[in-house]
Amino acid sequence: MTVMAIQRAAYDDQGGVRVGFTVTRKVGHASERNRIRRRLRAAAAAAASGWPTVNLDVVVVARREAIGAAFQELVADLTRALGELLRSRGKPPHQQGTNG
């Protein structure tokens, strides 16, 4: 997966991390894409308890390997990726991605 983020304005009334998912047709058929999206959504919910309350929009671009990866591995990858993104907040938005 690839994870990208951009920080929202401090005055945004929806504090916290917002996560969006992108699963393209290259990944597989509709049922496979939906399964990957559901797995990533559940992994993000499981990892969210440790996330700080910063105004951050996160986009997760899924890869085909996410369909067979262990669930705990997905949770750990998302947690690690968000940690790296938070450390690199000073960079321009187009440089804030990480592969995992």
PyMOL CGO cylinders between C-alpha atoms (Angstrom):
from pymol import cmd
from pymol.cgo import CYLINDER

trace = [
    CYLINDER, 0.00, 0.00, 0.00, 0.97, 3.61, -0.41, 0.3, 1, 1, 1, 1, 1, 1,
    CYLINDER, 0.97, 3.61, -0.41, -0.06, 6.13, 2.24, 0.3, 1, 1, 1, 1, 1, 1,
    CYLINDER, -0.06, 6.13, 2.24, -0.18, 9.87, 1.61, 0.3, 1, 1, 1, 1, 1, 1,
    CYLINDER, -0.18, 9.87, 1.61, -1.32, 12.69, 3.87, 0.3, 1, 1, 1, 1, 1, 1,
    CYLINDER, -1.32, 12.69, 3.87, -1.86, 16.41, 4.01, 0.3, 1, 1, 1, 1, 1, 1,
    CYLINDER, -1.86, 16.41, 4.01, -2.47, 18.52, 7.07, 0.3, 1, 1, 1, 1, 1, 1,
    CYLINDER, -2.47, 18.52, 7.07, -5.78, 20.39, 7.24, 0.3, 1, 1, 1, 1, 1, 1,
    CYLINDER, -5.78, 20.39, 7.24, -6.22, 23.91, 8.55, 0.3, 1, 1, 1, 1, 1, 1,
    CYLINDER, -6.22, 23.91, 8.55, -6.06, 24.32, 12.31, 0.3, 1, 1, 1, 1, 1, 1,
    CYLINDER, -6.06, 24.32, 12.31, -9.52, 25.92, 12.36, 0.3, 1, 1, 1, 1, 1, 1,
    CYLINDER, -9.52, 25.92, 12.36, -11.19, 22.87, 10.79, 0.3, 1, 1, 1, 1, 1, 1,
    CYLINDER, -11.19, 22.87, 10.79, -13.98, 21.81, 13.14, 0.3, 1, 1, 1, 1, 1, 1,
    CYLINDER, -13.98, 21.81, 13.14, -13.53, 18.09, 12.33, 0.3, 1, 1, 1, 1, 1, 1,
    CYLINDER, -13.53, 18.09, 12.33, -10.44, 17.41, 14.41, 0.3, 1, 1, 1, 1, 1, 1,
    CYLINDER, -10.44, 17.41, 14.41, -8.54, 14.19, 14.01, 0.3, 1, 1, 1, 1, 1, 1,
    CYLINDER, -8.54, 14.19, 14.01, -7.34, 11.97, 11.25, 0.3, 1, 1, 1, 1, 1, 1,
    CYLINDER, -7.34, 11.97, 11.25, -9.66, 11.34, 8.30, 0.3, 1, 1, 1, 1, 1, 1,
    CYLINDER, -9.66, 11.34, 8.30, -8.82, 8.30, 6.16, 0.3, 1, 1, 1, 1, 1, 1,
    CYLINDER, -8.82, 8.30, 6.16, -9.83, 7.63, 2.56, 0.3, 1, 1, 1, 1, 1, 1,
    CYLINDER, -9.83, 7.63, 2.56, -9.14, 4.56, 0.46, 0.3, 1, 1, 1, 1, 1, 1,
    CYLINDER, -9.14, 4.56, 0.46, -8.37, 4.17, -3.23, 0.3, 1, 1, 1, 1, 1, 1,
    CYLINDER, -8.37, 4.17, -3.23, -8.55, 0.74, -4.84, 0.3, 1, 1, 1, 1, 1, 1,
    CYLINDER, -8.55, 0.74, -4.84, -8.19, 0.90, -8.62, 0.3, 1, 1, 1, 1, 1, 1,
    CYLINDER, -8.19, 0.90, -8.62, -9.42, -1.56, -11.24, 0.3, 1, 1, 1, 1, 1, 1,
    CYLINDER, -9.42, -1.56, -11.24, -5.87, -2.78, -11.73, 0.3, 1, 1, 1, 1, 1, 1,
    CYLINDER, -5.87, -2.78, -11.73, -6.16, -4.46, -8.35, 0.3, 1, 1, 1, 1, 1, 1,
    CYLINDER, -6.16, -4.46, -8.35, -8.94, -6.83, -9.38, 0.3, 1, 1, 1, 1, 1, 1,
    CYLINDER, -8.94, -6.83, -9.38, -12.64, -7.33, -9.95, 0.3, 1, 1, 1, 1, 1, 1,
    CYLINDER, -12.64, -7.33, -9.95, -15.25, -5.37, -8.01, 0.3, 1, 1, 1, 1, 1, 1,
    CYLINDER, -15.25, -5.37, -8.01, -15.69, -8.04, -5.34, 0.3, 1, 1, 1, 1, 1, 1,
    CYLINDER, -15.69, -8.04, -5.34, -11.92, -8.18, -4.76, 0.3, 1, 1, 1, 1, 1, 1,
    CYLINDER, -11.92, -8.18, -4.76, -11.64, -4.39, -4.60, 0.3, 1, 1, 1, 1, 1, 1,
    CYLINDER, -11.64, -4.39, -4.60, -14.51, -4.23, -2.11, 0.3, 1, 1, 1, 1, 1, 1,
    CYLINDER, -14.51, -4.23, -2.11, -12.91, -6.95, 0.04, 0.3, 1, 1, 1, 1, 1, 1,
    CYLINDER, -12.91, -6.95, 0.04, -9.60, -5.06, 0.08, 0.3, 1, 1, 1, 1, 1, 1,
    CYLINDER, -9.60, -5.06, 0.08, -11.40, -1.82, 0.96, 0.3, 1, 1, 1, 1, 1, 1,
    CYLINDER, -11.40, -1.82, 0.96, -13.26, -3.52, 3.84, 0.3, 1, 1, 1, 1, 1, 1,
    CYLINDER, -13.26, -3.52, 3.84, -10.02, -5.05, 5.17, 0.3, 1, 1, 1, 1, 1, 1,
    CYLINDER, -10.02, -5.05, 5.17, -8.20, -1.71, 5.03, 0.3, 1, 1, 1, 1, 1, 1,
    CYLINDER, -8.20, -1.71, 5.03, -11.12, 0.12, 6.65, 0.3, 1, 1, 1, 1, 1, 1,
    CYLINDER, -11.12, 0.12, 6.65, -11.14, -2.40, 9.52, 0.3, 1, 1, 1, 1, 1, 1,
    CYLINDER, -11.14, -2.40, 9.52, -7.34, -2.18, 9.85, 0.3, 1, 1, 1, 1, 1, 1,
    CYLINDER, -7.34, -2.18, 9.85, -7.53, 1.63, 10.00, 0.3, 1, 1, 1, 1, 1, 1,
    CYLINDER, -7.53, 1.63, 10.00, -10.23, 1.42, 12.69, 0.3, 1, 1, 1, 1, 1, 1,
    CYLINDER, -10.23, 1.42, 12.69, -8.08, -0.99, 14.71, 0.3, 1, 1, 1, 1, 1, 1,
    CYLINDER, -8.08, -0.99, 14.71, -5.01, 1.24, 14.37, 0.3, 1, 1, 1, 1, 1, 1,
    CYLINDER, -5.01, 1.24, 14.37, -6.88, 4.51, 15.04, 0.3, 1, 1, 1, 1, 1, 1,
    CYLINDER, -6.88, 4.51, 15.04, -6.91, 4.14, 18.82, 0.3, 1, 1, 1, 1, 1, 1,
    CYLINDER, -6.91, 4.14, 18.82, -3.23, 5.08, 18.98, 0.3, 1, 1, 1, 1, 1, 1,
    CYLINDER, -3.23, 5.08, 18.98, -3.40, 7.94, 16.48, 0.3, 1, 1, 1, 1, 1, 1,
    CYLINDER, -3.40, 7.94, 16.48, -2.99, 11.51, 17.75, 0.3, 1, 1, 1, 1, 1, 1,
    CYLINDER, -2.99, 11.51, 17.75, -5.72, 14.07, 17.29, 0.3, 1, 1, 1, 1, 1, 1,
    CYLINDER, -5.72, 14.07, 17.29, -4.19, 16.17, 14.54, 0.3, 1, 1, 1, 1, 1, 1,
    CYLINDER, -4.19, 16.17, 14.54, -6.06, 17.61, 11.58, 0.3, 1, 1, 1, 1, 1, 1,
    CYLINDER, -6.06, 17.61, 11.58, -4.76, 15.26, 8.93, 0.3, 1, 1, 1, 1, 1, 1,
    CYLINDER, -4.76, 15.26, 8.93, -6.28, 13.81, 5.76, 0.3, 1, 1, 1, 1, 1, 1,
    CYLINDER, -6.28, 13.81, 5.76, -4.81, 10.42, 4.87, 0.3, 1, 1, 1, 1, 1, 1,
    CYLINDER, -4.81, 10.42, 4.87, -5.26, 8.53, 1.58, 0.3, 1, 1, 1, 1, 1, 1,
    CYLINDER, -5.26, 8.53, 1.58, -4.40, 4.85, 1.40, 0.3, 1, 1, 1, 1, 1, 1,
    CYLINDER, -4.40, 4.85, 1.40, -3.78, 3.51, -2.11, 0.3, 1, 1, 1, 1, 1, 1,
    CYLINDER, -3.78, 3.51, -2.11, -4.24, -0.25, -1.98, 0.3, 1, 1, 1, 1, 1, 1,
    CYLINDER, -4.24, -0.25, -1.98, -2.21, -2.88, -3.77, 0.3, 1, 1, 1, 1, 1, 1,
    CYLINDER, -2.21, -2.88, -3.77, -3.32, -6.39, -4.67, 0.3, 1, 1, 1, 1, 1, 1,
    CYLINDER, -3.32, -6.39, -4.67, -1.20, -7.92, -1.89, 0.3, 1, 1, 1, 1, 1, 1,
    CYLINDER, -1.20, -7.92, -1.89, -3.56, -6.42, 0.70, 0.3, 1, 1, 1, 1, 1, 1,
    CYLINDER, -3.56, -6.42, 0.70, -6.15, -9.10, -0.07, 0.3, 1, 1, 1, 1, 1, 1,
    CYLINDER, -6.15, -9.10, -0.07, -3.94, -11.89, 1.29, 0.3, 1, 1, 1, 1, 1, 1,
    CYLINDER, -3.94, -11.89, 1.29, -1.89, -10.05, 3.89, 0.3, 1, 1, 1, 1, 1, 1,
    CYLINDER, -1.89, -10.05, 3.89, -2.32, -10.88, 7.56, 0.3, 1, 1, 1, 1, 1, 1,
    CYLINDER, -2.32, -10.88, 7.56, -4.69, -8.46, 9.29, 0.3, 1, 1, 1, 1, 1, 1,
    CYLINDER, -4.69, -8.46, 9.29, -2.18, -7.59, 12.03, 0.3, 1, 1, 1, 1, 1, 1,
    CYLINDER, -2.18, -7.59, 12.03, 0.36, -6.82, 9.32, 0.3, 1, 1, 1, 1, 1, 1,
    CYLINDER, 0.36, -6.82, 9.32, -2.05, -4.32, 7.74, 0.3, 1, 1, 1, 1, 1, 1,
    CYLINDER, -2.05, -4.32, 7.74, -2.65, -2.67, 11.12, 0.3, 1, 1, 1, 1, 1, 1,
    CYLINDER, -2.65, -2.67, 11.12, 1.09, -2.46, 11.81, 0.3, 1, 1, 1, 1, 1, 1,
    CYLINDER, 1.09, -2.46, 11.81, 1.80, -1.03, 8.33, 0.3, 1, 1, 1, 1, 1, 1,
    CYLINDER, 1.80, -1.03, 8.33, -0.84, 1.67, 8.72, 0.3, 1, 1, 1, 1, 1, 1,
    CYLINDER, -0.84, 1.67, 8.72, 0.41, 2.58, 12.20, 0.3, 1, 1, 1, 1, 1, 1,
    CYLINDER, 0.41, 2.58, 12.20, 4.01, 2.78, 11.02, 0.3, 1, 1, 1, 1, 1, 1,
    CYLINDER, 4.01, 2.78, 11.02, 3.09, 4.79, 7.91, 0.3, 1, 1, 1, 1, 1, 1,
    CYLINDER, 3.09, 4.79, 7.91, 1.11, 7.35, 9.90, 0.3, 1, 1, 1, 1, 1, 1,
    CYLINDER, 1.11, 7.35, 9.90, 4.00, 7.71, 12.34, 0.3, 1, 1, 1, 1, 1, 1,
    CYLINDER, 4.00, 7.71, 12.34, 6.37, 8.42, 9.47, 0.3, 1, 1, 1, 1, 1, 1,
    CYLINDER, 6.37, 8.42, 9.47, 3.95, 10.90, 7.94, 0.3, 1, 1, 1, 1, 1, 1,
    CYLINDER, 3.95, 10.90, 7.94, 3.60, 12.77, 11.22, 0.3, 1, 1, 1, 1, 1, 1,
    CYLINDER, 3.60, 12.77, 11.22, 7.39, 13.04, 11.50, 0.3, 1, 1, 1, 1, 1, 1,
    CYLINDER, 7.39, 13.04, 11.50, 7.60, 14.48, 7.97, 0.3, 1, 1, 1, 1, 1, 1,
    CYLINDER, 7.60, 14.48, 7.97, 4.84, 17.11, 8.33, 0.3, 1, 1, 1, 1, 1, 1,
    CYLINDER, 4.84, 17.11, 8.33, 7.25, 19.90, 7.47, 0.3, 1, 1, 1, 1, 1, 1,
    CYLINDER, 7.25, 19.90, 7.47, 7.72, 18.64, 3.91, 0.3, 1, 1, 1, 1, 1, 1,
    CYLINDER, 7.72, 18.64, 3.91, 5.53, 19.75, 1.00, 0.3, 1, 1, 1, 1, 1, 1,
    CYLINDER, 5.53, 19.75, 1.00, 2.37, 17.60, 0.59, 0.3, 1, 1, 1, 1, 1, 1,
    CYLINDER, 2.37, 17.60, 0.59, 3.58, 15.83, -2.56, 0.3, 1, 1, 1, 1, 1, 1,
    CYLINDER, 3.58, 15.83, -2.56, 6.57, 14.45, -0.66, 0.3, 1, 1, 1, 1, 1, 1,
    CYLINDER, 6.57, 14.45, -0.66, 4.61, 13.08, 2.31, 0.3, 1, 1, 1, 1, 1, 1,
    CYLINDER, 4.61, 13.08, 2.31, 4.00, 9.56, 0.97, 0.3, 1, 1, 1, 1, 1, 1,
    CYLINDER, 4.00, 9.56, 0.97, 5.43, 6.30, 2.25, 0.3, 1, 1, 1, 1, 1, 1,
    CYLINDER, 5.43, 6.30, 2.25, 5.37, 2.83, 0.83, 0.3, 1, 1, 1, 1, 1, 1,
    CYLINDER, 5.37, 2.83, 0.83, 4.64, -0.10, 3.07, 0.3, 1, 1, 1, 1, 1, 1,
]
cmd.load_cgo(trace, "trace")
